[in-house]
Amino acid sequence: MISKNQYGSFDALWDNATHKAIICYNEGKYNEALELAKLSINIAKKVYGEDSNKIAISMNNLSLIYDAQGKFEEAECLLIESLKIWKNQFDSDNSNIATSLNNLAGIYVSRGKYKEAESLYEKSLEIKRKFFGENHVEIARSYNNLADLYRLEKKYEESESLYKKAIKIFEKTKNNKRSDIGSTFNNLAEVIKIKGQYDEALKLYKKSFEIWKTTYGPDHPDIATAINNIAGIYYLKGSYVEAEKLYREVLKIDEKVYGQNHHYNAMTYNNIALVKEGMGQYEDAEQYFKAAIEISENTLGKMHPSLVTYLNNVAGLYRARERYKEAELYFIKGLLVLEKTFGTSSPDVALALLNLAEMYDSIGRVDEAKRFSESAKSIYKKFFKK
């Protein structure tokens, strides 16, 4: 039995641990946030029981920290547990359920489960509309998240439209967090970049950088993201020296925040490798590509779709250097990941088949080139008939 006075003390302790965990998370201090979130769960279990609202809140917070650290399975398990608690306590239109569905969708995106993620984002948005109305900051956040998913699925028009809707709501909303609108400017820039409008994308990235710098200070993970994206534009414009300098700034921030074995480091190694390749420093490029692959496999697993980018990039390097056996090996590895993740009828699989077909054709393996090319065409025909 716990006395009323003790309950008051535990309430204060839980509130304090939870509040500090959120602050540390927002500041990018994930190890500190992790310990505080675990403490809040232990307090809640001891005092309030396994099915309390406080348990669900603490689990949700811990899941966000695991997500940021690339521990997606742990994050998913916690979110499913917190969702069960909230569904038992509230009706289906509760805002806590909407938040939990949204966060679980984010985990599915990180794990490459895009169909499951889209369904959950849409359910979350539907609940939020009923609960908050159409012009609330939570609706803008949902638009941003769904737009992120559409961008990954290459639905660029839908993605751009939702980002712009989110920005309008953020700009109208008085209680808007500047970090939110910074994220949406950054994400919109990604779509504009894909369309080849580099100068416009650079303006949006720099706008995002200034917002995040004002909000967070110089060493936050989002600052690393902003610098990384600005570097990417310099790379695309052929300004390799400036790009490499900025990527190394990103690496310093990420290693400080996450350590040296995190999937964000893999992205930066890949980007440095591309710069090295552009500068003609091929041996250095190879080493950085392989480091990116190794880190990605260790953190996300050998079948995560993010790995395909690194596999294809090192394969392209080998092909350009006429090291065709090595190029073939990495192209095929990428193809297998795509087939496992998206199925054998995905346009991404078709593109991977065309990459192989093109290489086989260039080295005189005509029959294999024809077979892979025909398979790719068949996938595209079926896909565009839908």
N, C-alpha and C positions, 0 to 999 in steps of 0.2 A: 504494500500500500504506500502511496505517496501523498503527503499532506498538501493542503491548498497552498501553503507557503512555498513548498518544494516545487509544485507545479509552476508557480510564478517565476521561480528561479530558473527552471528548465525552459520555460517560454522565452525568457530573456536570453538564455544561452543559445537556444536554437535560432532565435531571431538574429543574434549577433553573428553566429557562425555562417548563417545563410547570407546575410547582408555582405559580410566580408568576402565570402566566396564569389558572389556576383561582382563585387568591385575588382577582385583579383582577376577574374575571367575577362572583364571588360578592359583591363589594363594589359592583358596578354600574359599574366603571371600564372600559367596553367598549373604548375606543380603546387604552388601555394593554394590555388583555388581547389585543386583536387583534394588536398588534405582537409580543408574546411568543409567541402561538400560531403565528404565521407563522415566527418564528425557530426554534421547536421542529421545525416541518416541514422547514425548510431543513437543520437539523442532522441530522435523521433520514434525509433523502434522501442527504445527502453520505456518511454513515457507515454506515448500516444497509441501504440499498437501497430500491427502490420498493415492495417487498412486505413490509416489516417490520411487526411488531406496533406498534412505536413510531410509524411513519407513520400507521397507522390511528387510534391514540389521539390523536395531534396533529390529524388531520383532524376527528375527532369533536369535539374541544374547539373548534376553529375554527368548526365548523358551528354550535355552540351560540351563539357570539358573533355570527355573522352572523344567526342567527334572532332574537336579542335586538335587533339593529339593523334588523330588517325586510328583510334581504337574503336572501329565501327561496330564490331560484334558486341562489345560490352555496352556501347551506347544504345544499340538496338534493343538489347535485352531489358535495359532499364526503362526505356520509353514504353515498351510493351507492358511492363509491369505497372508503370504509373498510369497508363491508359486504362488498364483494367480497374484500378482503384477509382479513377474518376468516373468511369462508366457505371460502377456500382453505386456511386454517391450522387451523381447528377443526371439530369435528362440529357438527351442527345444534342441540345442546342447550347450547352454550357461552354463558356469561353476557354476554360481549362482543357476541355476535350479538343477544341479547335487548335489550341497551342500544341498539345501533345501530338495530334495528327500532323501538324505542320512540321514539327521537329523530327518525327519519325520519317516523314517524306524526305527530309534533308539527308537523313542517314541512308535511305534507299538510293538517293542520287549519288552519294559518295561511293556506294557499293555497285553502281552501274545498273540498278534495278529501276529503270526509268518508267516503265508502265505502272508499277506499283506506286511509285512516287507521284505520278500525275494524278492517279485516283485519290490519293490521300490529300494532296494539295487542293484538289477541287472540293472534296468534302469539307476541309478546313475553311475554305473560302465561303462556302455555302452557309456554314454555321456562323461565321463572323458577320456576314451580311445580315442575318437575322438578329444577331446580338448587338452589332455596332451601327448598322446602317451602311450606306454606300461610300461616304466620304470621310471615313475614319482612318487614322494612321495604320491601324491593323490591316485594313483592306489594302492599303498601299504596300505594306510588307508582303502580303500574300501575292499581290500582282508581281512584285519583284521576284519572289521565289519561283512562281510559275513561269515567269519570263526566263529566268535562269535555266529552267528545265527545257523550255522550248528552244533556247539557244543551243543547248547540248544536243537536242534532237534535230538541229539544223532547220527549225521552223522560224526563220529569221524575221519575217514580216510580223508574225504573231508576237514574237519576243519583243521587237522594237515598240510595237503598239502598247504592250502592257507596261514596259519601262516608262514610257512617256505618260501613261495614265498614273502610274505610281508617283512620278515626279510632280505632277499637277496636284495630287492630294497632299504630298509632303509640303509643297510650297504654300498650300492653303491652311495647313494644320498648325495651329499656334503651339501645340505641345510637341511638335516634331523634334526628334533628336537629330542633330546635324549629321551624326554618323550614318543614319539611315539614308538620307538623301545623297551623301557621299558615295555610299555603296551603289545606289541606283545610277548615278552619273557614271561611275566606273563600269557598271555592267552594260549600260547603253553604249558606252565607248567600244566595248567588245564587239557589239553587233555592227557599229559604224565601221570599225576596223575591218571586219570580215567583208564588208561591202567595198573595201579599198579606199575609203575616204580618210586617209591617214592624218591629214592636218586637222580635220574636224575631230577625229578620235583623240588626237594629242591634246587638244583644248579641253575635252571632257575629262581625260585622265588627269591633267594638271589641276582642273577644278576640283576633282575628287581628292587629289593629293593635298591641296590647300585646306579643304574642309577637315580631312582626317588629321592633318598636322595640328590644326587649331584645337581639335577635339581631344586628341590622344597624346600629343607630344611626338618626339622623333623615333622612339624605339618600339612602337606598337606593331603587331603583325600586319595590320591594315596599311601601315606606312610602307612596309615591305612590299605588299601587293601593289600599291600605287607606283612605287619606284620601278618594280618589275614591269608593269604595263607601259610606263613611259619608255623604259629601255627597249621594250618590244617594238615600239614604233621607230625608234632610232635604228634598230636592227633592220626592219623592213625598208627603211630609207637608205640603207647601206652605210650608216654612221657607226661602224663597228667598235671603234675605240670608246666612244661615248657609251654605247650599249654595254660593253664589257665592264666598264667602270661602275655603272649603275647596278648591273647584276651582282657584282661583288659586294656592293652595299647591301643588297637584298640578302645575300648569303650570310653576312655578318649578323643582321637582325634575326634571321630565322634560326641560326645556330645558337644565338643567345637565348631565344625564346623556347625553341623546341629541342635543342640538342642537335647532334650530327646525323642522326638516323631517323629522319622524318620525311614523309612523302613530299613536303614542300621543298626540301633540299634537293630531292630528285628533279623537281621541275626546274630549279635554278641551275643545277648541273647540266641538264639538257639544253637550257638556253645559252649557257656559256659555251657548250659544245657547238651549237649552231653558229655562234659568233666566231669561234676558232676556225670552223670549217669555212666560213665566209672570208676569213683572213688568210686562208690557205695553210693553216697550221693543223694539218690532218691528224698527226699522231696525238696531239693534245685533244683534238675533237673526239677521237676514238675513246680516249681514257675517260673523258667527261660523260660521254654517252653511256659507257659501260657502268660508270658509277651511278648514273641515274637509274639504269635498269636494276642494278643490284639493290639499291635503296628501295625502289618501288616494290620489287618482289618481296623484300623483307617486311615492309610495312603494310602494303595493300594486298599482297598475295600474287601468285603467278598468273591469275586469270582476271585481273582487274583491267577494265578498258583503258584506263590512263596509261598503262604499260605499253599499249600499242603505238602510241606516238614515239616513244623512245626506241622501240624495236624498229619501226619504220625508218626513223632518222638514221640510226646506225647502219641499217641495210642500205639506205640511199648513199651514205658515205662510202661503204664498201663497193657498191655498184659503180660509183663515180671513179673509184680507184682501181676498177677492173678486178676486184676480189670477189668474183661471182659466187663461189661456193658459200662464202660467209654471208654475202648479201641474201642468197636464197634461204639460208638457214633462218635468218632473222625475219625476213618477209613471211615465211611459213609460220614461225612462232606467232607473229602478229595476227595472221589469218586464223589460226586455231583459237586464239583468245576471243576474237570477234565472233566466230561461229559459236563458241561456248556461251558468250554473253548475250548476243542478240539473235541467235539462230542463223540458219544457213541461207535465209532469204532476205537478209538485211542489205540495204544499199552500201553500208560500210564494208560488208563482206565482198560485195561486187567490186568496190574500188580496190580492195586488197588483191582480188583475183586479177584485176587489170594491171596492177603494179607488177605482179609476177609475170603476166603475159607479155608485158612490154619488155621486161628484162630478158625473158626467154627468147623473144623475137630478135633482140639486139645481139644475142650470142649464137644465133643460128639453130636454136631448139624450137623449130617451127611448129611441129606437131603439138608440143606442150603449150606453146603460146596460143595456138588456135583453140585448144580445148579449154584453157582458162578464160580466154576472151569470150567464147561462146557461153560459158557458164555465167559470166558476168552479165552479158547481154540478156540472158534468160531471166536473171534476177531483176534487172531493171524493168523489163517488159511486164513482169508480174506485179512489181511494186507500183508502177505508174498506172496500171489498170484499176487499182483499188479506188 
